[in-house]
């Protein structure tokens, strides 16, 4: 069984990071706490109180008027991934590593996406 400790962050896919950042920073006044640009992936995070709002671009992950996604902070990332794969849970993004975390995206039985997340030591 997987142990979920807390909500790690809330996430919205975007199609144009420059345009999205203009809105979130220029209109809403948020300050980015982390920006990541890798081939095929762009990510920006904003710390808001005890929560984190993330914006991301990843192939196959598209914005929807249905809402964003939630990232669940797990106790043991590798064990959680193993359990999910053993249970044949569909992955829409295989596990990746960023400077601050490990994460993957899975689908629930209705196709809603959930991020499985584990912060690296020293990153709250």
C-alpha positions as CSV (number, residue, x, y, z in Angstrom):
1,X,0.0,0.0,0.0
2,X,1.1,3.5,-0.7
3,X,1.4,6.1,2.1
4,X,0.3,9.6,1.2
5,X,1.6,12.2,3.6
6,X,0.1,15.4,2.3
7,X,-0.9,17.4,-0.8
8,X,2.4,18.4,-2.4
9,X,1.0,21.0,-4.8
10,X,-1.8,21.9,-7.2
11,X,-0.9,22.0,-10.9
12,X,-2.3,23.4,-14.1
13,X,-1.1,22.5,-17.5
14,X,-0.5,25.4,-19.8
15,X,0.2,25.8,-23.5
16,X,2.4,28.9,-23.5
17,X,4.5,29.4,-20.4
18,X,5.5,33.0,-21.2
19,X,1.8,34.0,-21.5
20,X,0.9,32.0,-18.4
21,X,3.6,33.6,-16.3
22,X,2.6,37.1,-17.5
23,X,-0.9,36.3,-16.1
24,X,0.2,34.7,-12.8
25,X,3.0,37.1,-12.1
26,X,1.9,40.3,-13.8
27,X,-1.9,40.1,-13.0
28,X,-2.0,38.0,-9.8
29,X,1.3,39.3,-8.4
30,X,2.9,35.9,-7.7
31,X,6.6,35.4,-7.6
32,X,8.1,32.2,-9.0
33,X,9.9,30.0,-6.5
34,X,11.3,27.5,-9.0
35,X,11.5,27.5,-12.8
36,X,12.6,24.4,-14.7
37,X,13.2,24.1,-18.4
38,X,14.2,20.7,-19.8
39,X,13.7,19.3,-23.3
40,X,10.0,18.6,-23.7
41,X,9.1,20.0,-20.3
42,X,8.7,23.4,-18.7
43,X,7.7,24.0,-15.1
44,X,7.1,27.0,-12.9
45,X,6.2,26.9,-9.2
46,X,4.7,29.6,-6.9
47,X,4.7,29.3,-3.1
48,X,1.4,30.6,-1.7
49,X,1.3,30.3,2.0
50,X,1.7,26.6,2.9
51,X,0.6,25.5,-0.6
52,X,2.4,25.5,-4.0
53,X,0.7,26.3,-7.3
54,X,2.6,24.8,-10.3
55,X,2.2,25.5,-14.1
56,X,3.6,22.9,-16.5
57,X,4.0,22.0,-20.1
58,X,4.5,18.3,-20.9
59,X,3.6,16.4,-24.1
60,X,0.1,15.0,-23.9
61,X,-0.9,17.1,-20.8
62,X,-3.4,19.7,-22.0
63,X,-5.3,22.4,-20.2
64,X,-9.0,21.8,-19.5
65,X,-11.9,23.8,-18.2
66,X,-12.5,20.8,-15.9
67,X,-9.8,22.0,-13.5
68,X,-6.2,21.3,-12.5
69,X,-4.4,18.4,-10.9
70,X,-3.3,17.5,-7.4
71,X,0.1,16.2,-6.5
72,X,0.2,13.7,-3.6
73,X,3.3,13.7,-1.5
74,X,4.2,10.0,-0.8
75,X,6.4,8.6,1.9
76,X,8.5,6.4,-0.4
77,X,8.5,7.3,-4.1
78,X,10.2,4.2,-5.5
79,X,8.0,1.8,-3.5
80,X,4.9,3.8,-4.5
81,X,5.9,3.6,-8.2
82,X,6.5,-0.2,-7.8
83,X,3.0,-0.7,-6.2
84,X,1.3,1.3,-9.0
85,X,3.1,-0.6,-11.7
86,X,2.3,-3.9,-10.1
87,X,-1.4,-2.9,-10.0
88,X,-1.1,-2.0,-13.7
89,X,-2.2,1.6,-13.0
90,X,-1.8,3.7,-16.2
91,X,1.0,6.2,-16.3
92,X,0.6,9.3,-18.4
93,X,4.1,10.5,-17.4
94,X,6.7,8.0,-16.3
95,X,8.8,8.9,-13.2
96,X,11.1,11.8,-13.7
97,X,13.6,13.6,-11.5
98,X,13.8,17.4,-11.1
99,X,16.2,19.5,-9.1
100,X,13.8,19.4,-6.1
101,X,11.7,16.2,-6.5
102,X,10.7,13.0,-8.1
103,X,7.3,12.7,-9.7
104,X,5.1,10.8,-12.1
105,X,1.5,11.2,-13.4
106,X,-1.0,8.4,-13.2
107,X,-4.7,8.1,-14.2
108,X,-7.4,7.1,-11.8
109,X,-10.2,4.7,-12.9
110,X,-12.1,7.6,-14.5
111,X,-9.1,9.0,-16.3
112,X,-8.5,11.9,-13.9
113,X,-4.8,12.5,-13.5
114,X,-2.9,12.4,-10.2
115,X,0.7,13.3,-9.6
116,X,2.7,11.1,-7.4
117,X,5.4,13.2,-5.8
118,X,8.4,13.1,-3.4
119,X,10.4,16.1,-2.4
120,X,14.2,15.7,-2.1
121,X,15.7,16.4,1.3
122,X,15.9,20.1,2.1
123,X,13.0,21.1,-0.2
124,X,9.7,21.8,1.6
